[in-house]
């Protein structure tokens, strides 16, 4: 009796394994994986339902990313020009103060201290301006990065609406993926689609 149960369990286990293999193969086919030709070693290679995007290349070639970078660069240049103008003005006033001090041009000690205090306050205002402009640039950069990320993510949802890929990785300077086959790299395809989409929006 025990031997019959053992044989029955063995047959059941084999049947479950066969069903699992059949189901797995069916699921793989419907998920967009493809069986590739045999390699030189005679092994059959299977393309998995995964892909990756080289984020560095995408950001360099995506027109929207280029435009955002140009906007940020112009804002940085304007901020730097504004700061430089005030810094030069302060340097001139500080040099004038030093000249007057060396030539005893201040009529009273009170006048000397008043002018010195004014320059100290102006120097502090200049430092505050530098910090404020840097903070504004940092906020603007974060805002632009969020906009860029949202456009990429929203497109990828449309691109993969048929569940062709189970996973799409983001690769930055080979940080996430050290070695990979080019057949999993969809960067160029995504960049071209994003640029076409961005161009279409700009023409409206």
FENKA-V892995 format. One record per residue. PHI is phi as a letter, one per 20 degrees, with the letter a starting at -180 (* if undefined). Layout:
phi
PHI
PHI
//
This chain:
phi
*
f
f
f
f
f
f
f
f
f
f
f
f
f
f
f
f
f
f
f
f
f
f
f
f
f
f
f
f
f
e
n
f
c
e
e
g
f
f
f
e
n
e
e
e
d
e
f
e
c
b
b
c
f
f
f
f
f
f
f
d
f
f
f
f
f
f
f
f
f
f
f
f
f
f
f
f
f
f
f
f
f
f
f
f
f
f
f
f
f
f
f
f
f
f
f
f
f
f
f
f
f
e
l
e
e
f
c
f
f
f
f
f
f
f
f
f
f
f
f
f
f
f
f
f
f
f
f
f
f
f
f
f
f
f
f
f
f
f
f
f
f
f
f
f
f
f
f
f
f
f
f
f
f
f
f
f
f
g
d
f
e
l
f
d
e
c
c
e
d
d
c
l
m
f
e
c
e
c
b
e
f
f
e
e
d
g
f
f
f
f
f
f
f
f
f
f
f
f
f
f
f
e
e
//
